[in-house]
Amino acid sequence: MSYTNADVCMITLASDSKTSLENASKKWYAEIRSYKPNIPCVFVCNKFDMYDEDDSEHVNPAIGKKVAATVNCEYFSCSAMT
């Protein structure tokens, strides 16, 4: 992968997968930092229309924000439906 001309990075994760949040914070954030250590990064949680707070596999927004903050990233939720 290459991020040569990147000015910002959006790391996307899925609201219905805690594994995607873990990968965003551990795998993809580290990958981006190895190439572009100084660009701003944001976590973008997609499929938020599918979020179900009663499903333990879904990413709770408060936890997503907390995880993103640990790596100095902002956290946003979005949906193609809304």
BALOBA-1460 file (C-alpha; in Angstrom, 3 decimals):
// residues 82
<rec num="1" residu="m" x="0.000" y="0.000" z="0.000"/>
<rec num="2" residu="s" x="1.030" y="3.565" z="-0.525"/>
<rec num="3" residu="y" x="-0.135" y="6.802" z="1.023"/>
<rec num="4" residu="t" x="2.266" y="9.111" z="-0.826"/>
<rec num="5" residu="n" x="-0.043" y="12.091" z="-1.412"/>
<rec num="6" residu="a" x="-2.417" y="11.553" z="1.495"/>
<rec num="7" residu="d" x="-3.290" y="14.569" z="3.625"/>
<rec num="8" residu="v" x="-5.693" y="12.744" z="5.929"/>
<rec num="9" residu="c" x="-6.692" y="9.132" z="6.479"/>
<rec num="10" residu="m" x="-10.157" y="7.734" z="7.149"/>
<rec num="11" residu="i" x="-10.011" y="4.339" z="8.811"/>
<rec num="12" residu="t" x="-13.345" y="2.657" z="8.201"/>
<rec num="13" residu="l" x="-14.945" y="0.108" z="10.459"/>
<rec num="14" residu="a" x="-18.345" y="-1.573" z="10.608"/>
<rec num="15" residu="s" x="-20.837" y="-0.904" z="13.382"/>
<rec num="16" residu="d" x="-21.831" y="-4.572" z="13.406"/>
<rec num="17" residu="s" x="-18.307" y="-5.906" z="14.001"/>
<rec num="18" residu="k" x="-16.156" y="-5.435" z="17.084"/>
<rec num="19" residu="t" x="-13.374" y="-7.184" z="15.168"/>
<rec num="20" residu="s" x="-13.316" y="-4.292" z="12.700"/>
<rec num="21" residu="l" x="-12.788" y="-1.826" z="15.570"/>
<rec num="22" residu="e" x="-9.900" y="-3.908" z="16.867"/>
<rec num="23" residu="n" x="-8.374" y="-4.099" z="13.373"/>
<rec num="24" residu="a" x="-8.824" y="-0.349" z="12.892"/>
<rec num="25" residu="s" x="-6.978" y="0.508" z="16.096"/>
<rec num="26" residu="k" x="-4.263" y="-2.150" z="15.988"/>
<rec num="27" residu="k" x="-3.670" y="-3.148" z="12.375"/>
<rec num="28" residu="w" x="-4.700" y="-0.271" z="10.090"/>
<rec num="29" residu="y" x="-3.659" y="2.595" z="12.347"/>
<rec num="30" residu="a" x="-0.175" y="1.061" z="12.714"/>
<rec num="31" residu="e" x="0.029" y="0.503" z="8.947"/>
<rec num="32" residu="i" x="-0.815" y="4.125" z="8.195"/>
<rec num="33" residu="r" x="1.575" y="5.466" z="10.814"/>
<rec num="34" residu="s" x="4.434" y="3.449" z="9.326"/>
<rec num="35" residu="y" x="3.993" y="5.328" z="6.028"/>
<rec num="36" residu="k" x="2.580" y="8.682" z="7.149"/>
<rec num="37" residu="p" x="3.397" y="9.361" z="10.804"/>
<rec num="38" residu="n" x="2.118" y="12.944" z="10.854"/>
<rec num="39" residu="i" x="-1.168" y="13.013" z="8.932"/>
<rec num="40" residu="p" x="-4.433" y="13.252" z="10.848"/>
<rec num="41" residu="c" x="-6.535" y="10.104" z="10.980"/>
<rec num="42" residu="v" x="-10.219" y="9.636" z="11.758"/>
<rec num="43" residu="f" x="-12.192" y="6.497" z="12.497"/>
<rec num="44" residu="v" x="-15.414" y="6.262" z="10.485"/>
<rec num="45" residu="c" x="-17.934" y="3.704" z="11.672"/>
<rec num="46" residu="n" x="-20.223" y="2.803" z="8.776"/>
<rec num="47" residu="k" x="-23.522" y="0.878" z="8.692"/>
<rec num="48" residu="f" x="-24.678" y="2.784" z="11.763"/>
<rec num="49" residu="d" x="-28.289" y="2.235" z="10.686"/>
<rec num="50" residu="m" x="-27.687" y="-1.438" z="11.526"/>
<rec num="51" residu="y" x="-26.383" y="-0.728" z="15.044"/>
<rec num="52" residu="d" x="-28.193" y="-2.721" z="17.732"/>
<rec num="53" residu="e" x="-27.193" y="-1.890" z="21.293"/>
<rec num="54" residu="d" x="-28.455" y="-5.299" z="22.429"/>
<rec num="55" residu="d" x="-26.098" y="-7.178" z="20.095"/>
<rec num="56" residu="s" x="-22.793" y="-7.812" z="21.870"/>
<rec num="57" residu="e" x="-20.902" y="-7.992" z="18.562"/>
<rec num="58" residu="h" x="-21.887" y="-4.433" z="17.599"/>
<rec num="59" residu="v" x="-19.582" y="-1.485" z="18.270"/>
<rec num="60" residu="n" x="-20.968" y="0.748" z="20.990"/>
<rec num="61" residu="p" x="-20.323" y="4.371" z="19.903"/>
<rec num="62" residu="a" x="-18.946" y="5.321" z="23.327"/>
<rec num="63" residu="i" x="-16.422" y="2.475" z="23.157"/>
<rec num="64" residu="g" x="-15.538" y="3.355" z="19.567"/>
<rec num="65" residu="k" x="-14.838" y="6.948" z="20.605"/>
<rec num="66" residu="k" x="-12.744" y="5.781" z="23.534"/>
<rec num="67" residu="v" x="-10.655" y="3.424" z="21.377"/>
<rec num="68" residu="a" x="-10.163" y="6.114" z="18.717"/>
<rec num="69" residu="a" x="-9.087" y="8.598" z="21.392"/>
<rec num="70" residu="t" x="-6.381" y="6.206" z="22.623"/>
<rec num="71" residu="v" x="-4.638" y="6.632" z="19.254"/>
<rec num="72" residu="n" x="-5.412" y="10.362" z="18.962"/>
<rec num="73" residu="c" x="-8.173" y="9.959" z="16.376"/>
<rec num="74" residu="e" x="-11.636" y="11.447" z="16.068"/>
<rec num="75" residu="y" x="-14.579" y="9.061" z="15.724"/>
<rec num="76" residu="f" x="-17.597" y="9.480" z="13.462"/>
<rec num="77" residu="s" x="-20.579" y="7.295" z="12.621"/>
<rec num="78" residu="c" x="-22.320" y="7.261" z="9.263"/>
<rec num="79" residu="s" x="-24.912" y="5.361" z="7.305"/>
<rec num="80" residu="a" x="-25.812" y="5.030" z="3.649"/>
<rec num="81" residu="m" x="-29.445" y="4.857" z="4.733"/>
<rec num="82" residu="t" x="-29.687" y="8.128" z="6.651"/>
